[in-house]
């Protein structure tokens, strides 16, 4: 596992832990991809159940980024968005 992959995995785990600490929230990692992934894939997909609502988080984890990289990541996530219940992080 490369340092970058390790950092991305750790960021996703920290996000999951933080979400699980919130009241009335159940978070489950349903997909996790390695850093060397195919184009059009996200780093993680998290199923959230918050106060009776189901939400899917599409996660693209980065150790550090420039503003243009954030814009590109958002475009990638938006292209993967399949419905109104997806939340981009």
Chimera marker file (.cmm) of the C-alpha trace (Angstrom):
<marker_set name="trace">
<marker id="1" x="0.000" y="0.000" z="0.000" r="1" g="1" b="0" radius="0.5"/>
<marker id="2" x="1.505" y="3.336" z="-1.037" r="1" g="1" b="0" radius="0.5"/>
<marker id="3" x="1.599" y="6.322" z="1.306" r="1" g="1" b="0" radius="0.5"/>
<marker id="4" x="-1.060" y="8.061" z="-0.781" r="1" g="1" b="0" radius="0.5"/>
<marker id="5" x="-3.357" y="5.031" z="-0.638" r="1" g="1" b="0" radius="0.5"/>
<marker id="6" x="-2.799" y="4.741" z="3.108" r="1" g="1" b="0" radius="0.5"/>
<marker id="7" x="-3.645" y="8.430" z="3.642" r="1" g="1" b="0" radius="0.5"/>
<marker id="8" x="-6.808" y="8.193" z="1.521" r="1" g="1" b="0" radius="0.5"/>
<marker id="9" x="-7.914" y="5.061" z="3.393" r="1" g="1" b="0" radius="0.5"/>
<marker id="10" x="-7.263" y="6.776" z="6.744" r="1" g="1" b="0" radius="0.5"/>
<marker id="11" x="-9.267" y="9.855" z="5.665" r="1" g="1" b="0" radius="0.5"/>
<marker id="12" x="-12.222" y="7.681" z="4.687" r="1" g="1" b="0" radius="0.5"/>
<marker id="13" x="-12.063" y="5.789" z="7.995" r="1" g="1" b="0" radius="0.5"/>
<marker id="14" x="-11.957" y="9.091" z="9.931" r="1" g="1" b="0" radius="0.5"/>
<marker id="15" x="-14.990" y="10.321" z="7.990" r="1" g="1" b="0" radius="0.5"/>
<marker id="16" x="-16.862" y="7.101" z="8.788" r="1" g="1" b="0" radius="0.5"/>
<marker id="17" x="-15.945" y="7.344" z="12.482" r="1" g="1" b="0" radius="0.5"/>
<marker id="18" x="-17.096" y="10.983" z="12.628" r="1" g="1" b="0" radius="0.5"/>
<marker id="19" x="-20.388" y="10.177" z="10.919" r="1" g="1" b="0" radius="0.5"/>
<marker id="20" x="-21.025" y="7.238" z="13.255" r="1" g="1" b="0" radius="0.5"/>
<marker id="21" x="-20.566" y="9.501" z="16.300" r="1" g="1" b="0" radius="0.5"/>
<marker id="22" x="-23.494" y="11.679" z="15.221" r="1" g="1" b="0" radius="0.5"/>
<marker id="23" x="-26.865" y="11.001" z="16.844" r="1" g="1" b="0" radius="0.5"/>
<marker id="24" x="-29.441" y="9.065" z="14.824" r="1" g="1" b="0" radius="0.5"/>
<marker id="25" x="-26.887" y="8.239" z="12.075" r="1" g="1" b="0" radius="0.5"/>
<marker id="26" x="-25.899" y="4.835" z="10.713" r="1" g="1" b="0" radius="0.5"/>
<marker id="27" x="-22.989" y="4.870" z="8.236" r="1" g="1" b="0" radius="0.5"/>
<marker id="28" x="-21.740" y="1.872" z="6.261" r="1" g="1" b="0" radius="0.5"/>
<marker id="29" x="-18.895" y="1.711" z="3.752" r="1" g="1" b="0" radius="0.5"/>
<marker id="30" x="-20.322" y="-0.091" z="0.720" r="1" g="1" b="0" radius="0.5"/>
<marker id="31" x="-17.493" y="0.435" z="-1.765" r="1" g="1" b="0" radius="0.5"/>
<marker id="32" x="-13.821" y="1.217" z="-1.398" r="1" g="1" b="0" radius="0.5"/>
<marker id="33" x="-11.425" y="1.547" z="-4.327" r="1" g="1" b="0" radius="0.5"/>
<marker id="34" x="-7.624" y="1.607" z="-4.340" r="1" g="1" b="0" radius="0.5"/>
<marker id="35" x="-5.810" y="4.751" z="-5.473" r="1" g="1" b="0" radius="0.5"/>
<marker id="36" x="-4.932" y="3.208" z="-8.858" r="1" g="1" b="0" radius="0.5"/>
<marker id="37" x="-8.543" y="2.993" z="-9.917" r="1" g="1" b="0" radius="0.5"/>
<marker id="38" x="-10.261" y="3.099" z="-13.257" r="1" g="1" b="0" radius="0.5"/>
<marker id="39" x="-11.425" y="6.478" z="-14.516" r="1" g="1" b="0" radius="0.5"/>
<marker id="40" x="-14.946" y="7.282" z="-13.445" r="1" g="1" b="0" radius="0.5"/>
<marker id="41" x="-14.746" y="5.511" z="-10.075" r="1" g="1" b="0" radius="0.5"/>
<marker id="42" x="-14.854" y="7.073" z="-6.610" r="1" g="1" b="0" radius="0.5"/>
<marker id="43" x="-12.620" y="6.267" z="-3.636" r="1" g="1" b="0" radius="0.5"/>
<marker id="44" x="-15.564" y="5.270" z="-1.468" r="1" g="1" b="0" radius="0.5"/>
<marker id="45" x="-19.323" y="4.992" z="-1.410" r="1" g="1" b="0" radius="0.5"/>
<marker id="46" x="-20.962" y="5.361" z="1.998" r="1" g="1" b="0" radius="0.5"/>
<marker id="47" x="-24.586" y="4.473" z="2.702" r="1" g="1" b="0" radius="0.5"/>
<marker id="48" x="-26.020" y="6.785" z="5.354" r="1" g="1" b="0" radius="0.5"/>
<marker id="49" x="-29.259" y="6.459" z="7.237" r="1" g="1" b="0" radius="0.5"/>
<marker id="50" x="-30.061" y="9.726" z="9.005" r="1" g="1" b="0" radius="0.5"/>
<marker id="51" x="-33.295" y="10.120" z="10.955" r="1" g="1" b="0" radius="0.5"/>
<marker id="52" x="-35.105" y="7.692" z="8.667" r="1" g="1" b="0" radius="0.5"/>
<marker id="53" x="-33.657" y="9.061" z="5.403" r="1" g="1" b="0" radius="0.5"/>
<marker id="54" x="-31.261" y="7.155" z="3.179" r="1" g="1" b="0" radius="0.5"/>
<marker id="55" x="-28.393" y="9.063" z="1.579" r="1" g="1" b="0" radius="0.5"/>
<marker id="56" x="-25.441" y="7.849" z="-0.475" r="1" g="1" b="0" radius="0.5"/>
<marker id="57" x="-22.139" y="9.722" z="-0.118" r="1" g="1" b="0" radius="0.5"/>
<marker id="58" x="-19.698" y="9.508" z="-3.006" r="1" g="1" b="0" radius="0.5"/>
<marker id="59" x="-16.215" y="10.200" z="-1.629" r="1" g="1" b="0" radius="0.5"/>
<marker id="60" x="-13.072" y="11.243" z="-3.480" r="1" g="1" b="0" radius="0.5"/>
<marker id="61" x="-10.268" y="11.427" z="-0.883" r="1" g="1" b="0" radius="0.5"/>
<marker id="62" x="-7.138" y="13.466" z="-1.551" r="1" g="1" b="0" radius="0.5"/>
<marker id="63" x="-4.079" y="14.076" z="0.639" r="1" g="1" b="0" radius="0.5"/>
<marker id="64" x="-3.698" y="17.580" z="-0.807" r="1" g="1" b="0" radius="0.5"/>
<marker id="65" x="-5.150" y="19.376" z="-3.821" r="1" g="1" b="0" radius="0.5"/>
<marker id="66" x="-4.961" y="22.584" z="-5.787" r="1" g="1" b="0" radius="0.5"/>
<marker id="67" x="-8.204" y="24.495" z="-6.511" r="1" g="1" b="0" radius="0.5"/>
<marker id="68" x="-8.260" y="23.228" z="-10.110" r="1" g="1" b="0" radius="0.5"/>
<marker id="69" x="-8.018" y="19.657" z="-8.776" r="1" g="1" b="0" radius="0.5"/>
<marker id="70" x="-11.059" y="20.231" z="-6.564" r="1" g="1" b="0" radius="0.5"/>
<marker id="71" x="-13.024" y="21.487" z="-9.561" r="1" g="1" b="0" radius="0.5"/>
<marker id="72" x="-12.028" y="18.406" z="-11.574" r="1" g="1" b="0" radius="0.5"/>
<marker id="73" x="-12.965" y="16.065" z="-8.699" r="1" g="1" b="0" radius="0.5"/>
<marker id="74" x="-16.372" y="17.758" z="-8.402" r="1" g="1" b="0" radius="0.5"/>
<marker id="75" x="-16.971" y="17.333" z="-12.136" r="1" g="1" b="0" radius="0.5"/>
<marker id="76" x="-16.058" y="13.662" z="-11.810" r="1" g="1" b="0" radius="0.5"/>
<marker id="77" x="-18.438" y="13.160" z="-8.881" r="1" g="1" b="0" radius="0.5"/>
<marker id="78" x="-21.240" y="15.064" z="-10.603" r="1" g="1" b="0" radius="0.5"/>
<marker id="79" x="-20.859" y="12.858" z="-13.674" r="1" g="1" b="0" radius="0.5"/>
<marker id="80" x="-21.341" y="9.816" z="-11.419" r="1" g="1" b="0" radius="0.5"/>
<marker id="81" x="-24.344" y="11.249" z="-9.625" r="1" g="1" b="0" radius="0.5"/>
<marker id="82" x="-27.358" y="9.117" z="-10.504" r="1" g="1" b="0" radius="0.5"/>
<marker id="83" x="-30.139" y="10.681" z="-8.501" r="1" g="1" b="0" radius="0.5"/>
<marker id="84" x="-31.176" y="13.320" z="-5.974" r="1" g="1" b="0" radius="0.5"/>
<marker id="85" x="-30.272" y="11.109" z="-2.990" r="1" g="1" b="0" radius="0.5"/>
<marker id="86" x="-26.522" y="11.300" z="-3.721" r="1" g="1" b="0" radius="0.5"/>
<marker id="87" x="-24.409" y="13.713" z="-1.706" r="1" g="1" b="0" radius="0.5"/>
<marker id="88" x="-20.997" y="14.795" z="-2.973" r="1" g="1" b="0" radius="0.5"/>
<marker id="89" x="-18.123" y="14.997" z="-0.451" r="1" g="1" b="0" radius="0.5"/>
<link id1="1" id2="2" r="1" g="1" b="0" radius="0.2"/>
<link id1="2" id2="3" r="1" g="1" b="0" radius="0.2"/>
<link id1="3" id2="4" r="1" g="1" b="0" radius="0.2"/>
<link id1="4" id2="5" r="1" g="1" b="0" radius="0.2"/>
<link id1="5" id2="6" r="1" g="1" b="0" radius="0.2"/>
<link id1="6" id2="7" r="1" g="1" b="0" radius="0.2"/>
<link id1="7" id2="8" r="1" g="1" b="0" radius="0.2"/>
<link id1="8" id2="9" r="1" g="1" b="0" radius="0.2"/>
<link id1="9" id2="10" r="1" g="1" b="0" radius="0.2"/>
<link id1="10" id2="11" r="1" g="1" b="0" radius="0.2"/>
<link id1="11" id2="12" r="1" g="1" b="0" radius="0.2"/>
<link id1="12" id2="13" r="1" g="1" b="0" radius="0.2"/>
<link id1="13" id2="14" r="1" g="1" b="0" radius="0.2"/>
<link id1="14" id2="15" r="1" g="1" b="0" radius="0.2"/>
<link id1="15" id2="16" r="1" g="1" b="0" radius="0.2"/>
<link id1="16" id2="17" r="1" g="1" b="0" radius="0.2"/>
<link id1="17" id2="18" r="1" g="1" b="0" radius="0.2"/>
<link id1="18" id2="19" r="1" g="1" b="0" radius="0.2"/>
<link id1="19" id2="20" r="1" g="1" b="0" radius="0.2"/>
<link id1="20" id2="21" r="1" g="1" b="0" radius="0.2"/>
<link id1="21" id2="22" r="1" g="1" b="0" radius="0.2"/>
<link id1="22" id2="23" r="1" g="1" b="0" radius="0.2"/>
<link id1="23" id2="24" r="1" g="1" b="0" radius="0.2"/>
<link id1="24" id2="25" r="1" g="1" b="0" radius="0.2"/>
<link id1="25" id2="26" r="1" g="1" b="0" radius="0.2"/>
<link id1="26" id2="27" r="1" g="1" b="0" radius="0.2"/>
<link id1="27" id2="28" r="1" g="1" b="0" radius="0.2"/>
<link id1="28" id2="29" r="1" g="1" b="0" radius="0.2"/>
<link id1="29" id2="30" r="1" g="1" b="0" radius="0.2"/>
<link id1="30" id2="31" r="1" g="1" b="0" radius="0.2"/>
<link id1="31" id2="32" r="1" g="1" b="0" radius="0.2"/>
<link id1="32" id2="33" r="1" g="1" b="0" radius="0.2"/>
<link id1="33" id2="34" r="1" g="1" b="0" radius="0.2"/>
<link id1="34" id2="35" r="1" g="1" b="0" radius="0.2"/>
<link id1="35" id2="36" r="1" g="1" b="0" radius="0.2"/>
<link id1="36" id2="37" r="1" g="1" b="0" radius="0.2"/>
<link id1="37" id2="38" r="1" g="1" b="0" radius="0.2"/>
<link id1="38" id2="39" r="1" g="1" b="0" radius="0.2"/>
<link id1="39" id2="40" r="1" g="1" b="0" radius="0.2"/>
<link id1="40" id2="41" r="1" g="1" b="0" radius="0.2"/>
<link id1="41" id2="42" r="1" g="1" b="0" radius="0.2"/>
<link id1="42" id2="43" r="1" g="1" b="0" radius="0.2"/>
<link id1="43" id2="44" r="1" g="1" b="0" radius="0.2"/>
<link id1="44" id2="45" r="1" g="1" b="0" radius="0.2"/>
<link id1="45" id2="46" r="1" g="1" b="0" radius="0.2"/>
<link id1="46" id2="47" r="1" g="1" b="0" radius="0.2"/>
<link id1="47" id2="48" r="1" g="1" b="0" radius="0.2"/>
<link id1="48" id2="49" r="1" g="1" b="0" radius="0.2"/>
<link id1="49" id2="50" r="1" g="1" b="0" radius="0.2"/>
<link id1="50" id2="51" r="1" g="1" b="0" radius="0.2"/>
<link id1="51" id2="52" r="1" g="1" b="0" radius="0.2"/>
<link id1="52" id2="53" r="1" g="1" b="0" radius="0.2"/>
<link id1="53" id2="54" r="1" g="1" b="0" radius="0.2"/>
<link id1="54" id2="55" r="1" g="1" b="0" radius="0.2"/>
<link id1="55" id2="56" r="1" g="1" b="0" radius="0.2"/>
<link id1="56" id2="57" r="1" g="1" b="0" radius="0.2"/>
<link id1="57" id2="58" r="1" g="1" b="0" radius="0.2"/>
<link id1="58" id2="59" r="1" g="1" b="0" radius="0.2"/>
<link id1="59" id2="60" r="1" g="1" b="0" radius="0.2"/>
<link id1="60" id2="61" r="1" g="1" b="0" radius="0.2"/>
<link id1="61" id2="62" r="1" g="1" b="0" radius="0.2"/>
<link id1="62" id2="63" r="1" g="1" b="0" radius="0.2"/>
<link id1="63" id2="64" r="1" g="1" b="0" radius="0.2"/>
<link id1="64" id2="65" r="1" g="1" b="0" radius="0.2"/>
<link id1="65" id2="66" r="1" g="1" b="0" radius="0.2"/>
<link id1="66" id2="67" r="1" g="1" b="0" radius="0.2"/>
<link id1="67" id2="68" r="1" g="1" b="0" radius="0.2"/>
<link id1="68" id2="69" r="1" g="1" b="0" radius="0.2"/>
<link id1="69" id2="70" r="1" g="1" b="0" radius="0.2"/>
<link id1="70" id2="71" r="1" g="1" b="0" radius="0.2"/>
<link id1="71" id2="72" r="1" g="1" b="0" radius="0.2"/>
<link id1="72" id2="73" r="1" g="1" b="0" radius="0.2"/>
<link id1="73" id2="74" r="1" g="1" b="0" radius="0.2"/>
<link id1="74" id2="75" r="1" g="1" b="0" radius="0.2"/>
<link id1="75" id2="76" r="1" g="1" b="0" radius="0.2"/>
<link id1="76" id2="77" r="1" g="1" b="0" radius="0.2"/>
<link id1="77" id2="78" r="1" g="1" b="0" radius="0.2"/>
<link id1="78" id2="79" r="1" g="1" b="0" radius="0.2"/>
<link id1="79" id2="80" r="1" g="1" b="0" radius="0.2"/>
<link id1="80" id2="81" r="1" g="1" b="0" radius="0.2"/>
<link id1="81" id2="82" r="1" g="1" b="0" radius="0.2"/>
<link id1="82" id2="83" r="1" g="1" b="0" radius="0.2"/>
<link id1="83" id2="84" r="1" g="1" b="0" radius="0.2"/>
<link id1="84" id2="85" r="1" g="1" b="0" radius="0.2"/>
<link id1="85" id2="86" r="1" g="1" b="0" radius="0.2"/>
<link id1="86" id2="87" r="1" g="1" b="0" radius="0.2"/>
<link id1="87" id2="88" r="1" g="1" b="0" radius="0.2"/>
<link id1="88" id2="89" r="1" g="1" b="0" radius="0.2"/>
</marker_set>
